Amino acid sequence: MQLATEIFGSVMVVHTPEELTSDTASSFLDALTSPIEQGRTQLVLEMEHTEGFDSEGLEALLDLQDKLRELHGNIKICGLGDPGRKIFELTRLDRRFDLFDSVIDAVASFQ
């Protein structure tokens, strides 16, 4: 899976796929392995176009967060639409992740 990314200083912004489900979760994590191994441990997931989630997709986000925290990094999420935000609230993931409305705010939160 190819993910569009942008670099802002030490922060990598990752544009997530349209769906984060059992079909895409492992390839999503695999696509981020190389940048993380190269020291990119401050990630912003821009999820504006991600509309589908299932339990494996949400678990992949938690696994990614755990991996980054082990490396003294973190993950921030921005751009969730109303359906995505509702899923995060219902699953209480809004308490596990820092959620932002814009990429600029999410990137700035690492400073």
C-alpha positions as CSV (number, residue, x, y, z in Angstrom):
1,M,0.0,0.0,0.0
2,Q,1.3,3.4,-0.9
3,L,0.4,6.2,1.6
4,A,0.8,9.9,0.7
5,T,3.0,11.5,3.3
6,E,4.3,15.0,4.0
7,I,7.2,16.0,6.3
8,F,7.0,19.0,8.6
9,G,10.3,19.2,10.6
10,S,10.3,16.0,12.7
11,V,6.6,15.3,12.1
12,M,5.4,13.0,9.3
13,V,1.8,13.5,8.2
14,V,0.2,10.4,6.8
15,H,-2.9,10.5,4.6
16,T,-4.8,7.4,5.5
17,P,-6.8,5.2,3.0
18,E,-10.5,5.5,2.4
19,E,-11.1,2.4,4.6
20,L,-9.2,1.2,7.6
21,T,-10.6,-2.3,7.9
22,S,-9.5,-5.9,8.0
23,D,-8.7,-5.7,4.3
24,T,-6.3,-2.8,4.7
25,A,-5.1,-2.8,8.4
26,S,-2.0,-5.0,8.0
27,S,-0.8,-3.3,4.8
28,F,-1.4,0.1,6.4
29,L,0.9,-0.9,9.3
30,D,3.4,-2.4,6.9
31,A,3.6,0.8,4.9
32,L,4.6,2.7,8.1
33,T,7.2,0.2,9.3
34,S,10.1,1.6,7.2
35,P,9.6,5.3,8.1
36,I,9.3,4.4,11.8
37,E,12.4,2.3,11.7
38,Q,14.2,5.3,10.1
39,G,13.2,7.4,13.1
40,R,9.9,8.9,12.2
41,T,8.2,8.5,15.5
42,Q,6.0,11.7,15.5
43,L,3.1,10.9,13.2
44,V,-0.1,12.8,12.3
45,L,-2.7,10.7,10.7
46,E,-4.8,12.9,8.4
47,M,-8.1,10.9,8.2
48,E,-10.3,13.3,6.2
49,H,-10.9,10.7,3.5
50,T,-11.2,7.7,5.7
51,E,-14.9,6.7,6.0
52,G,-14.8,3.0,6.9
53,F,-13.6,1.5,10.1
54,D,-13.9,-1.9,11.7
55,S,-12.4,-3.5,14.8
56,E,-9.2,-4.6,13.0
57,G,-8.6,-1.1,11.6
58,L,-9.1,0.5,15.0
59,E,-6.8,-2.1,16.6
60,A,-4.2,-1.3,14.0
61,L,-4.3,2.4,15.2
62,L,-3.8,1.2,18.8
63,D,-0.9,-1.1,17.8
64,L,0.7,1.8,16.0
65,Q,0.3,4.1,19.0
66,D,1.8,1.5,21.3
67,K,4.8,1.0,19.0
68,L,5.4,4.7,18.7
69,R,5.2,5.2,22.4
70,E,7.8,2.5,23.0
71,L,10.1,4.5,20.8
72,H,9.2,7.7,22.7
73,G,7.0,9.0,19.9
74,N,3.3,9.6,19.5
75,I,0.5,9.7,17.1
76,K,-2.1,12.5,16.6
77,I,-5.2,12.3,14.5
78,C,-6.9,15.0,12.5
79,G,-9.6,15.5,9.9
80,L,-12.1,13.0,11.2
81,G,-15.5,13.5,9.7
82,D,-18.7,13.2,11.8
83,P,-19.0,9.4,11.3
84,G,-15.4,8.8,12.2
85,R,-15.6,11.1,15.2
86,K,-18.7,9.3,16.4
87,I,-16.9,5.9,16.1
88,F,-14.0,7.2,18.1
89,E,-16.4,8.5,20.8
90,L,-18.4,5.3,21.0
91,T,-15.3,3.2,21.3
92,R,-13.7,5.8,23.6
93,L,-10.7,6.1,21.4
94,D,-11.2,9.8,21.6
95,R,-9.7,9.4,25.1
96,R,-6.7,7.4,23.8
97,F,-5.8,9.7,20.9
98,D,-5.3,13.4,20.6
99,L,-7.8,14.5,18.0
100,F,-7.5,17.8,16.0
101,D,-9.5,19.5,13.4
102,S,-6.6,20.5,11.2
103,V,-3.2,19.2,10.2
104,I,-1.6,22.5,11.3
105,D,-3.0,22.1,14.8
106,A,-1.9,18.5,15.0
107,V,1.6,19.2,13.8
108,A,2.0,22.2,16.1
109,S,1.0,20.1,19.1
110,F,4.3,18.2,18.9
111,Q,6.3,21.5,19.6
